[in-house]
Amino acid sequence: MTEPTQWADVEFADIDLGDARLDNRARKFIEQFSAKPSSSIPQTCNGWGETIATYRFLENEAVEWRDIMAPHWAQTEKRMSEHPVVLCIQDTTELNYNGQQITGLGPLSYEAQRGMYLHPAYAVTPQRLPLGVLDAWMWAREKRGADGVRSGQKESGRWPEGYQRVTEMAADMPGTRLVYVADREADMIDLMRCARDAGTPADWLVRAKTNRALPEGAKLWSTTTAGEALGDITFKIGPRGEQKGRKVRQQLWAQEVALPSGHGSVVKATCVIAREIDPPEDAEAVEWRLLTNRSATTLDEVIELIDWYRARWEIEIYFHVLKNACKVETIQLTHIDKIERALAMFMVVAWRIAYLMRLGRTCPDLDARHFFDPDEIRGAYLLTKQPKPTLPPTLNQMVRLIARVGGFLGRKGDGEPGVKTIWQGLQEVRVAALTLQALREEGP
């Protein structure tokens, strides 16, 4: 059985930073950040000496952030190979460090703000179980010149480059279908052309933003919805922003089309339009227009594509954990290189929190001892004032206990806990486990 307090030892067993001492420190720091994701570095560390050691590690120019993440990437690929279909979700988020004295940052979407960008590739199953981070891009923008043009690397290249990375992995996973999934910013003919020219070793599914003119002169949207709808789909969406969670019913169309790709050539694709029927008066209708290389001529095939796209929300949950549980925008460091090293560790910590949440739902009957040590299990029962069980708890039981410590009420109609109560509860349970260990070592 894997001892959960050494989960980082398993995930980072093959880490190689060029020095065994650095390898051990990285594992220890990641474990500590996992135990207290919302705490500052001094609060996370045990004493001043450990705090200094952490800052020195993050300041070490010999440590490359990609080398920190490399073993997690390898473990992610291993987990992916165990599933028949894996969605490789890509998206970009801003990290706002405005007002902090950090060297190497650049402007954000508002030119006056300072920060950096993070673009991870996030692997999840169609059932929404997060398998890990596949790859990541981090960068700071250059300022616009007097002519309004921004110098530096062309940012849009990360979308076709991300697809190429997925195709490289596909060659090593013949038993797994990889699906590149992205939102409207990835609606690029360059990406589709890249897939076509490579023989489409991995599927792609992107939300369309452009009502393209087709070769015969018609428009994409009207062409797709010209015939009879294939049917409809009904599902629930959670609360987002000021909108409450509700049930959504969409009517579905699908049409094979030829998209102009320059020099008289075309990219063959399927356009799917999902349009909400009778939305509430106070809510915006939910309508998605998707493009994919996959053929979809039946209702079941279209519903599968819709379900895959809906799973894209998992990367939004991931960003939520990264920013609000791990509080990566409040890291007190002085240079972007140090921020990148810290982000490399927090990206894995954020994945593990989301992983425990989903695994507790999709595989509820797993033995909790595979993920938590006896002191953590005992601490969860003590903090919730529950009697010690005669049988080991399941993963779902343990996750719900942790969430109760974090504020989850667990009433009949509350459903399963979300990531916020889980990360808040994890910190308290970890403190309880350390207290139990200290009392045992102290003796009578």
N, C-alpha and C positions, 0 to 999 in steps of 0.2 A: 504494500500500500504506500502511495506517495505521501510523505508528510507535507501537509499544505503550507506550513510556515517556511518550507524550503521550495515552494513552487517555482521561485526564480532560479533555483539551482537546476531544476528540470528544464525550464524554458530556455535558460541561458547556459546549459551544460557545455556547449561548444563555443562559447564566446572566446575571442582571441584578440586582445588589445595589445599584444606584444609583451606583456608582463603579467605573470600569474597573480601578482598582488593587485594590479589594476582589475583583472578579471574578477577576483574575489570581492573587491570593493564595489564593482558594478552590480553584482548579484545582491550584495547586502543593501546597497542604496535603493535598488528597485523594490526589494522586499519591504524596506522601511517606508518608501513612498506609497506602496500598496496598502500598508497598515494605516497610514494617516494621510490620505490623498489630499485633504483640504488644508493641511497644516503647512506653515512655512518651513523652510529648510532647518532653521534652528529648533523649531518645535518638533520636527520629525526626528532629529538626531538625539542621541543619548549623551548629552554633555557637550562642552565646548570643544574638546579634542576631536570628537566625531564630526562636529559641525565644520571645523577647519578642514578636516580630511575630505568632506563632501565638496566644499568650495574648491579645494585644490584639484580634485578630480575633474570638476566641471571647467576649470581653468587650464587643464593640461592640453596643450596644443598637439601633443602626440596622439590624443584620443580623437578618433574620427567618429562622428555621430552614426554614420552608416555601419561602422564596425560594431557599435553598440547594438544596433537593431538586427544585424545579420543573422544571429541565431534564432531570433523570433521569426524572421522571414522564413527560415528553413523549417521551423516547427509549424508555421502556418501552412506551408506547402504540403507538409506531411499530413496535416489534418484535412486539407482540401482533397488529397488523393483518396480519402476514405469515403467520399460522397460522389454520387453519379452526376450531380449538377451543382456548380458553385457560381454564385453571382459576384462579380468583381466590380464593386461600386466605387466610383471615383467622384470626388467633389473637392471644392476649395473653400477654405474659411480664412477670414482675417483674424489676426491676433493683434489687438490694440494695446500698445505700450505707451500711449500718449502721456507726456508728462514725466516719464521715467528717463533717467540719464543712461541710456543704453546706446553704445556706439554701433554703427552699421545698419541701423534701421532705415526705412524709407517711407514714402507716402502711402496711404491706403486709398480707399475709394474716394474719401475726401482728402484732397491734396494736403491740407494742413495737419491732418492726423499722421502719427508716426507708428509704425509697426512692421509686421511681416506677414507673409502668406504661407499657409500650410495646405498641401494637396496630397492626402493619403489615398491609397488604393486599399479598400476594405473588403475582405472576403466574408460572405455570409451564405448560408444555405437558403434554398427557397422557403424553408420553414423559419428563416430569420435567425438562425443560430450563428453568432459571429465567430469566425474561425481565426481571425487575426488580421494584421496589417501586412499587405503584400509588398508595398513599396511606398515611398513618400518623396515629395519635392518640397523644399523650403527655400524661400527667397525673399529678398527685400527689393522693392521697386526703386529704379532710378527716378530722380526728379525730372519733370518735363523741362525741355529746353525753351529758349525764347520763342522758337517756332511752334511750341505746343507739342512737339514730338518727344516721346520718352525713349531714351536710349536703353541699351542693355538687351538681354536675351528676349526673344519674342515669346510672351507668356502662353499664347494659344497653342504652342507646340507641345505643351504637356498632355493634351488630350490624345493626339495620335501616338505620341511617345508612350503614354500609358497603355494604349491598346497593343503596341508592339511588345511591351513588357509582358502582357497577358499571353500573347501568342508564343513567346519564348517558354513560358511555363506550360502551355498546352502541350508542347512536344514531349514534356516529361510526365504528362498525366494522360495517357491514352484512354484510360477508363473513366475520365471525368470530363464532362462538358463544361467549359468555362464560358461565361456570358459577361461581357463588358457592359456595365449599366451606368448611365450618366444622365444628368439633367440637360436643360436647354443650351447651356454654354458649349456642350459637346456636339451640337448639331452642326457639323463641319463636313463639307464634302471631302476635305483632305483626309479625314479619319476614315470615311467610307471607302475612298479610293485606296487608301493604305490597306484596308482589310481585303478589298477585291483583288488587288495586285498580289497579295500574299496567299491567296487561295482561301481566305477566311478560315484560318485554323481555330479561331475562337469566335463565337457569336457576338453580336453587338446589338444593344437596345438603348436608344437615346430618345429623350423627349424633344420633339421638333419645335423650333421657334419661328421658322420661315415658311410662309405659304408659297412655296416655289412654283414657278411656271414650268410645266412639263413640256417635253419636246413637241407634242401636238398642239400646244398653246393653252390648254386648260390649266386651271390652278389645282394644287395638291389637295386642299381641304374639300373643295366641291366635288372633285373627282372621287375621293374616298367615300363620301356620303351620298353619292348619286343613286346607288342601288338600295335594296332593302337591307335593313339592319339584320345582323346575324342573330341577335338576341340581346339579353341584358345580364348584368351582374349586380349583386347586392352585397355590400360590406359595410363595416363600421369604420369611421375615422375618429381618432382621438381629438381632444381640444387642441387648437393651434392658434396662438395669439389670443385675440378677443373672441374667436369663434368657439362655440361649445362643440363637444363631440356629438356625433349624430350618425344615423344610418344613411347611406348613399346608394342610390340605384342609378346605374348608368346603362345607356343603350350603346351597342357596340357595332362598329363597321370595320372592315378590313379590305384593303385593295392593293394588289401588286402594281408597282409603278416603276418607271424608269426615270431616275433623277439625272439631269444634265451634270456632267463632271468635267467639262472643258474639252476643247479640240474635237468636238463632235462625238465624244464618248459618253456613256451613261453608266450609272451604278444601279443595278436592280435591287429593289427593296420592297418591303411591305409597309404600308402606312396603316396604322390603327388609330381610330378615333373613338374615345369613350366619353359620351356626353351625358351629364346628369339629367334625370327626368324629374320634374316637379320639385326643385329645391325649395327649402323654406324661404319665405319672403325676406327674412333678415340675414340670409346667408348667400355668399357668392357660389354660383353653380360650379361644381367640380367637373372640369373638362380636361382631358389629356389627349394630346396628339403625339403618337409615338412612331418612330421609324426603326426598322430592324432588318437584318439580312434574312431572318427566318421566314419561311412560308407559313401563313396562317389562313387557312380557308374554312375552318370549322369553328364553331362557338367555343369548344373546349380549348383549341389551340390559341384563340385570342384571349380567353380568360387566363390561360397560363402566362401569357405575356403581361397582362395587366397585373397579375399577382407578383411577377418578377419586378415589375416597375414599382409597385407599392412597397416592396422590400427595400427600396432605395432609402426609405425613411430611417433605416437603421444607422446610416452614416450621420444623420442629423442627431440621433440619440448619442452617437459616439462623440460628436462635437460638443454636445451638451455636457457629457461627463468630463471631457477634457477641459472645458472652460470653467464649469461650475463645481465639479467635484475636485478635480486636480488643480484648479485655479491657476492655469499656466500663464494667464495674463498678469498675474501679480508677482511672478518670480523676480526676486531682487538680484539681478545679475547685471554686469556692466558692458557686455559685448554680445553681439548676435551669435557668435560662435558658441559661447557658453549657453545661451538660450537653446540652441539647436541640440547640444548634448543633453540638456535637461529634458527637452521635448522628446528625444529618442526614448528616454526611460518612461516618461509619463504617457506616451502613446501606447506602450504596452500595458501600463497600469490601467488606463482607461478601457482598453480592450477587455482586460480581465474582469472588471466590474460589470461591463455589459454582457460578457460571456456568462458569468454566474447568474445574472438576471434571467437570460434566455434559457440557459440550461436547466434552471429550476422549473421552467415552464414546459420545455419540450421533453426533458428526461427527468421527471419529478421523482422517480423511484430509485435513482442512483444512491449509493451509500454516501452519506455526507462526509464520512471519514476519508474519502478520496480527495476531498477539497479543503477540509478544515481539520486542525489537530484537536486532540481531546480537550485541551484547555480552552480553545475557542468555542467548542461545542458546550462545554460546561459553563463558560462565561455567558453564552447566549441564554441558557436556561436560567441562570441566576439573575441576570438583568431583567428578564421578563417574568421572574417569580413563578416559573413553571417547575413542577417536580421532575427530577432526573428520570429519564425513560429507562425501562428495562431492556429495550432493544435499541440499537443504534438508529438515530434519526435518518430519514431520507434527505436528499438534497433539497427538495421543495420545502420540507418542514424546517430545515435549518435556515434557508433563505428567508422564509416568512418570519422566523424568530428574529433574525438580524434586522429585517425591515421593521418589525415592531419596535425594536430598540431605537430605530431611526425615525419613528413617528407614524408608521403604518398602523392603521386601526384594525385591519383584518376582519371587518364586519362581513356579513354574508354577501352583501351586494358590492363589496369593494374590489372584487376580482383579485388579480395577482399584483404584488408590489412593483413599483417602478424603480428606476435606477437611483433616484434621489434618496429615498428612504433606505435603500440598500447601502449606498456609500456612506451615509450618515451613521447607520447602524454598525457597519464594518469597523469604523474607527473606535466606537465604544466597546465593541466586543473584543477588539484586539487589546485595548487597555485592560479589560477584565482578565484576558488570558495572561498578559504579562504580570498582572498582580498575583494571579494564582501561582504562576511559576516562581515569582519572588518569595511568596509565602512558603512554598514547598522547599525552596533552597535554604530559607532561613531556619527552618526546622522548628521544633517546639520551644 
